[in-house]
Each structure stands twice: as C-alpha cells, then as structure tokens.
C-alpha cells in the first residue's frame, strides 16, 4: 500500500495483569523502487501522560462544579493568591459589597475596605496561610447593606505538592441570627430581673432542676434556710417533694403548662401546707425547652381559716338541728 506508517494508542496488559497505556507506532521502510522492505514497530509507555490528561479532565470537572455551586450559593466564596489578590469572587460576595467580580479580580482588600480594615483582614489571611490550618471566626464588616456580622471560614489553598499557594474563604451573613440572639439575651435578662424582684414566690430552673433565678419571696418561703439557691438542685433543697409533684415538674419540662389553686403538701417534719402554683416551660435561643418557671403562693393560713370557718358552721348547724 501507499501508507508509510500509522500510530495508535492502546491499553495493554503487563505480565502481572496491570494495565499499560502505550502509543504503538508502525513505520514502513521502502526500497528505492518503492516497494516495502521492512516495518519498524515501536511501543512507547504513555501511562504518565494519560494520568496527567485524566487529572486535567478531573480538575476541569471540579472547577466547573465549584463555579456552578458558587454561582448560586448564598454564602460569599472567594479565593486569593499569596499576595492577597483575589483570584475568585462569587456573585454573593459581589452583591454584598455592591461590586462586580471583574472590579475585584486581581486586586486586594484595599479596593473594598478602608485602609485599617483592609490591613486587618490581610494580616489575618497571612497568619492563616503561614499556620497551614483553616480557621472559623466571626467578623463585623461594612457592606452595601450597612454593618453586618459574618461567620467566616478561611484556609490555606495548596497545590499538588502540598505547598501553600493562596487562601480560600467562605463567609455567611449571620446578622439576623446575632440580632435575634441579642434580643433573646436581653429578654432573658429582663425575665431574670423580673423574677428576682417579683413580690411573689417565683423561680426559674434549667432542665436538671437547678436554680437559675428566684425571687426574694421564694427564698423566704421555700429556701429551707439556704442563703443562696443559685446552682443548687431543687430536689436537694426539698428532698420531701411528693412523687406526684416530681411528675408535674417532668410534665412541665416536656412542654406542658400546669396549675393548681389548692394543693396539699405534707412535709417530712409533719407540717402541712396548701399551695396555689403554676408551672410553665421556657425556651432557649434555638427554641428548645431550656427548663421551667414555677410560681407558688402559700395559702396555708387562708386555707386553714376557710376550713376552720367551715368546721364552725358545721358545729353550729349540728347544735341548731
């Protein structure tokens, strides 16, 4: 034929059964009259080249996936080189700072923030890259929407040899969460202040029935002589609590609100008391039940007077009859 040679790539098997990627080349050597005299066949190992080609394909696929995720992410995602210049800046990062990504790529934080803030950010980045480990922290930054709080994770970006070549970052705006936490914290502070100065017997407990707060009236009525109840366990302070009351407290910790206008309590020393009480759960920042609040009023004197009056009326009625 007129073909002087050809080359193909083929996967062969070594004697031990492992694959070997090869480039197989065949060249025809001809005589002066043009007829084929002999063929030269060469086999070249291209395993490394194939591995690199496959790695390049995987990198392109991973880069495409990262770009697709970053484009729709509600978190700001960015990549910087060792000098602090942005190599990647996703849509959310651009939106938060009211910039186009093209305005930021190739520049450092000095184009986004005041000099002192930019210097602080870039110094932190250098510490992270030098340390070789990721770090997660909260930071407050000025954005297009005003001052916002971000939960930021940054870590060193490394090449195939493990050398640090830059830094990646993911920042989530947690301003609303922080605002809600602050509101709840203030609300809890007000509640504790209210409990402490309430003119009635009221106390606040955690899920293990340890005292978190109590009114002075509670300390006087149910403190059993303790000068301070904070951190103490309610069951240790009151070891003679009836089992039925423990059941009620467990129901409160399970989310129920309960009350009783006239409940009898026989203490270990034989003394009798009547109580009007209410139990209601309180919730933490995550909305989970954090414990219960108990309000109680000792109605023993009133109950005794009522019962004495009833007895007197009964005796009087018996005399009259």
C-alpha positions in Angstrom: 0.0 0.0 0.0 0.9 3.7 0.0 0.7 4.2 3.7 4.2 4.8 5.2 3.1 4.3 8.8 0.5 4.8 11.5 0.2 5.4 15.2 -2.4 4.3 17.7 -2.9 4.4 21.4 -3.7 1.1 23.1 -4.1 -0.3 26.5 -2.1 -3.5 27.0 -1.7 -5.8 30.0 1.6 -6.4 31.7 2.6 -9.9 32.8 1.4 -9.2 36.3 -2.0 -8.2 34.9 -1.7 -4.4 35.5 -2.7 -2.1 32.6 -0.2 -0.2 30.5 -1.1 2.7 28.2 1.0 2.7 25.1 1.5 4.6 21.9 2.0 2.0 19.2 3.8 3.3 16.0 4.5 1.3 12.8 6.7 2.8 10.0 7.3 1.3 6.6 10.9 1.4 5.2 10.8 1.1 1.4 13.4 0.1 -1.2 14.4 2.5 -3.9 11.7 1.1 -6.2 9.1 2.0 -3.6 8.3 -1.5 -2.5 8.1 -2.2 1.2 11.4 -3.7 2.5 10.6 -3.9 6.2 8.5 -2.3 9.0 9.7 -0.7 12.2 7.5 -1.1 15.1 7.9 1.0 18.4 6.0 0.9 21.6 6.1 3.9 23.9 4.8 4.0 27.5 2.3 6.9 27.8 0.9 6.0 31.2 2.1 9.1 32.8 0.7 11.4 30.1 -2.6 9.6 30.2 -2.7 10.1 34.0 -2.0 13.8 33.6 -4.6 14.1 30.9 -7.2 12.4 33.2 -6.2 14.6 36.1 -6.7 17.7 33.9 -10.1 16.5 33.0 -11.0 15.9 36.6 -9.7 19.4 37.5 -11.8 21.0 34.8 -14.8 19.0 36.0 -14.2 20.0 39.7 -13.7 23.7 38.6 -16.9 23.6 36.7 -18.8 22.1 39.7 -17.3 24.7 42.0 -18.3 27.5 39.7 -21.8 26.2 39.5 -22.1 25.9 43.3 -20.5 29.3 43.9 -22.8 31.0 41.4 -26.0 30.0 43.3 -24.6 30.0 46.9 -26.0 32.4 49.4 -22.5 32.5 51.1 -19.7 34.7 49.9 -17.0 32.5 48.4 -13.6 33.8 47.3 -10.0 32.7 46.6 -6.9 34.8 47.0 -3.2 34.4 46.0 -0.4 34.6 48.5 -0.2 38.4 48.0 -3.8 38.8 48.9 -5.1 39.4 45.4 -8.5 38.0 44.5 -8.5 35.1 42.0 -12.2 34.2 42.5 -15.1 36.3 43.8 -18.6 34.8 43.5 -21.9 36.5 42.9 -22.9 36.7 46.6 -19.6 38.3 47.6 -20.0 40.8 44.8 -23.6 41.5 45.8 -22.7 42.1 49.5 -20.2 44.7 48.6 -22.0 46.1 45.6 -19.2 45.4 43.2 -18.9 43.4 40.0 -16.4 40.5 40.2 -14.4 42.0 37.4 -13.7 45.0 39.6 -12.2 42.8 42.3 -10.3 40.1 40.5 -6.6 40.8 40.6 -6.9 43.3 43.4 -6.6 43.0 47.2 -8.8 44.1 50.0 -7.7 47.8 49.8 -10.2 48.3 47.0 -13.1 47.0 49.1 -12.5 48.4 52.6 -11.0 51.3 54.5 -7.2 51.1 55.0 -7.3 49.9 58.6 -9.9 47.3 57.9 -8.1 46.0 54.8 -4.9 45.8 56.7 -6.5 43.8 59.5 -8.1 41.3 57.0 -4.9 40.8 55.0 -2.9 40.3 58.2 -5.3 37.7 59.3 -5.0 36.0 55.9 -1.2 35.8 56.2 -1.5 34.2 59.7 -3.8 31.6 58.3 -1.6 30.8 55.3 1.5 30.7 57.5 -0.2 28.4 60.0 -1.4 26.0 57.4 -4.7 25.3 59.0 -8.3 26.5 58.5 -9.9 28.9 60.9 -13.5 29.9 61.6 -14.4 33.1 63.3 -16.9 35.9 63.5 -16.1 39.3 61.9 -18.1 42.5 61.5 -17.7 44.2 58.1 -19.2 47.2 56.4 -21.3 46.2 53.4 -23.7 47.7 50.9 -26.4 46.9 53.4 -24.6 48.5 56.3 -22.6 46.9 59.1 -23.1 43.1 59.0 -21.8 40.1 61.0 -20.2 37.2 59.2 -19.3 33.7 60.2 -16.1 33.3 58.1 -14.0 30.2 57.4 -10.7 30.7 55.8 -8.0 28.1 55.0 -4.7 27.7 53.0 -5.0 26.8 49.4 -2.4 24.2 48.4 -1.0 22.8 45.2 -0.4 19.1 44.3 2.9 19.2 46.2 1.3 20.5 49.4 2.7 24.0 49.1 0.5 26.9 50.1 -0.3 29.0 47.0 -3.1 31.1 48.4 -6.2 31.2 50.6 -9.9 30.3 50.2 -12.7 31.8 52.1 -16.4 31.2 52.8 -18.4 33.9 54.7 -22.0 33.6 55.8 -24.1 36.6 56.9 -25.3 35.8 60.4 -26.5 39.3 61.3 -30.2 38.3 61.7 -29.2 35.4 63.9 -26.9 37.6 66.1 -29.7 40.2 66.4 -32.2 37.5 67.5 -29.7 36.1 70.0 -29.2 39.6 71.4 -32.9 40.2 71.6 -33.4 36.9 73.4 -30.4 37.6 75.7 -32.0 40.9 76.7 -35.4 39.3 77.1 -33.8 36.7 79.4 -32.0 39.3 81.4 -35.3 41.2 81.9 -37.0 38.0 82.9 -34.3 37.2 85.5 -34.5 40.8 86.8 -38.3 40.5 87.0 -38.1 37.1 88.8 -35.5 38.4 91.3 -37.7 41.5 92.3 -41.1 39.9 91.9 -43.3 40.4 95.1 -44.4 36.7 94.8 -42.7 33.4 95.1 -41.3 32.6 91.7 -38.2 30.6 90.5 -36.5 29.6 87.2 -34.8 26.2 86.7 -32.8 24.5 84.0 -33.7 21.1 82.6 -31.9 19.4 85.6 -34.0 21.5 88.0 -31.0 23.5 89.1 -31.8 27.1 90.2 -31.2 29.8 87.6 -33.1 32.6 89.3 -35.6 33.1 92.2 -37.4 35.9 93.9 -36.6 37.1 97.5 -40.1 35.9 98.5 -39.3 32.4 97.1 -36.1 32.3 99.1 -38.0 33.2 102.2 -40.8 30.7 101.6 -39.0 27.7 100.1 -35.3 28.3 100.6 -35.1 26.0 103.6 -32.6 28.3 105.3 -30.1 28.5 102.4 -28.7 32.0 101.9 -28.3 31.4 98.1 -30.0 28.9 95.9 -28.3 29.7 92.6 -26.9 26.4 91.1 -28.4 24.3 93.8 -30.8 21.4 92.8 -34.4 21.8 93.7 -34.7 18.2 94.8 -31.7 18.5 97.1 -33.1 21.7 98.7 -36.6 20.0 99.0 -35.9 16.2 99.4 -39.5 15.7 100.7 -41.2 16.7 97.4 -44.0 14.2 96.7 -43.6 12.0 93.7 -46.7 13.4 92.1 -45.1 16.8 92.1 -42.0 15.4 90.5 -44.3 14.1 87.8 -45.8 17.5 87.4 -42.3 19.1 87.0 -41.4 16.4 84.4 -44.6 17.3 82.5 -43.5 20.9 82.6 -40.1 20.0 81.2 -41.9 18.1 78.5 -43.6 21.3 77.4 -46.9 21.3 79.4 -48.3 24.3 81.3 -49.9 23.3 84.5 -51.5 24.9 87.6 -53.4 24.1 90.8 -55.3 26.6 93.0 -55.3 24.5 96.2 -52.7 21.7 96.5 -51.8 20.0 99.8 -48.2 19.4 100.8 -47.3 17.3 103.8 -43.6 18.0 104.6 -41.2 15.5 106.2 -41.4 17.3 109.6 -45.2 16.6 109.7 -46.2 20.2 108.9 -49.0 20.7 106.4 -49.1 23.4 103.7 -51.6 24.4 101.0 -50.2 25.9 97.8 -51.5 27.7 94.7 -49.0 27.1 92.0 -48.3 27.2 88.2 -45.6 25.6 86.1 -44.7 26.7 82.6 -41.7 25.8 80.3 -39.2 28.4 79.0 -37.3 28.1 75.7 -33.7 28.8 74.7 -32.3 30.6 71.6 -32.8 27.5 69.5 -36.5 27.2 70.5 -35.8 24.1 72.7 -37.2 23.8 76.2 -34.5 25.1 78.5 -36.3 24.5 81.8 -39.3 25.6 83.7 -40.6 28.5 85.8 -42.6 27.9 88.9 -44.7 30.4 90.7 -46.2 29.4 94.1 -48.2 31.0 96.8 -48.5 29.5 100.3 -52.2 29.6 101.0 -52.0 27.7 104.3 -53.3 30.5 106.5 -56.2 31.2 104.2 -57.0 27.5 103.7 -56.8 26.9 107.5 -59.1 29.8 108.1 -61.5 28.6 105.5 -61.5 25.1 106.9 -61.9 26.4 110.5 -64.9 28.5 109.4 -66.4 25.5 107.6 -66.0 23.4 110.8 -67.5 26.2 113.0 -70.5 26.4 110.7 -70.9 22.6 110.7 -70.8 22.5 114.5 -73.3 25.4 114.7 -75.6 23.6 112.3 -75.4 20.5 114.4 -76.3 22.4 117.6 -79.3 24.1 115.9 -80.5 20.9 114.5 
